[in-house]
Amino acid sequence: MKVTPNIIRYEFIGIETEVKKSRHLGYVGIAGKIIDETRNTFIIEQEGKKRTVVKDAGIFHFKFSDGTIVEIDGKLLVGRPEDRLKKRVRRLW
C-alpha cells in the first residue's frame, strides 16, 4: 500500500488498530479490530469486549491488509466517515 495524504480518506472499519499514545492513559495499548466509527470515536473490539476510544485523544497505528502499518494522529480523523471523503488535507511530509 502506498502511503499518501489520502490515507485519511480510507475506510477504517474492519482494520486492525492499536492506540500508541494518548492523553488519556486508559486508552494506551488498546488494540483490536475497528467495528464501528462515529464522528468522534472508534469502537474497537478487544478480546471480545467493545472499547470506545476518542479519536482526538490518541495516536493510532493502523495495520492494513498488505501488512503496512501506518501511524496517524487521531485529530486528522475527527469527523464523520462520509465527510472525510470531502476533506482536503495539507501535505504533512
N, C-alpha and C positions, 0 to 999 in steps of 0.2 A: 504494500500500500504506500503510495506516495503521500508524504505529509505536507500539506499546504494550508494556508489560512482558511480554506474552505472546509476544513475538518470540523469546525463547529456547526456546520450545516448537516452533519451526518446524523442518522437516526441512532440513538443510543440505547433504545430498548432492546434487550437481548444481549448486550455487550457485557463482558466481564470487566469489573472495575475495582479499584482499591483507593481508599482515601489515604493519601500520603501525609498531608499536612492539613491542619485545621485550627481555627481559633477556638473551637470547641473541642477540648481534649477527648471527650467521649466518642467523637467521630473517627479519630485517627485509628487506622488499622481495620476499619470495616471493609470487607471485601466480599464480592459475590456478583451475581448477575442482576442487572437493572431490569426490573419487571414492570415499572411504570415511571412516568415522568410528568411532573406538573410544572407550572411556571417557575416556582422557586425551589422545588425539591426533586430528588431522585428517591425512588423506593427500591431498595436493594434487598434481594433475598440472600440471607447469610445463614447457612446451616438450618434451613427450614423456617427461619424467622424473617419477618419483614422488618427492615430497618429504614427509617426515613432520615435522609441526610439533606441539609440545606445546601444548595449549590453555592451560594455566595460565601459560605464559610470555609470552603476547602479547596485543596488542590488534588485533582484526581489523576490516577493512572488508568487508562483505558487499554485493554488488550483486544485487538481486532482479530478477525478470523484467520488472517495470514500470519499471526504471531507478532505483529507490530505492536509495540507498547508506546503510547503517546501520553505525555503529561500536559494537562490542560487546567488552567485556573478556572474555578467554578464561576467567577464573576463574568467570564465571557459567555457562559451558558445560560445565564438568567434570562428567562423569557419563555413563552410558550413554544413548544417544539415547532409548531407550524409557522410561527413568526420568525424563528431563526433563519428560515429559508430566505426571507426578505432582507435580513440584516446585512449591512455592509460592514466589513471588518478591515481595519487598518492592518497593514502588514506589520507583524511583530518581530520579524527577523530578516 
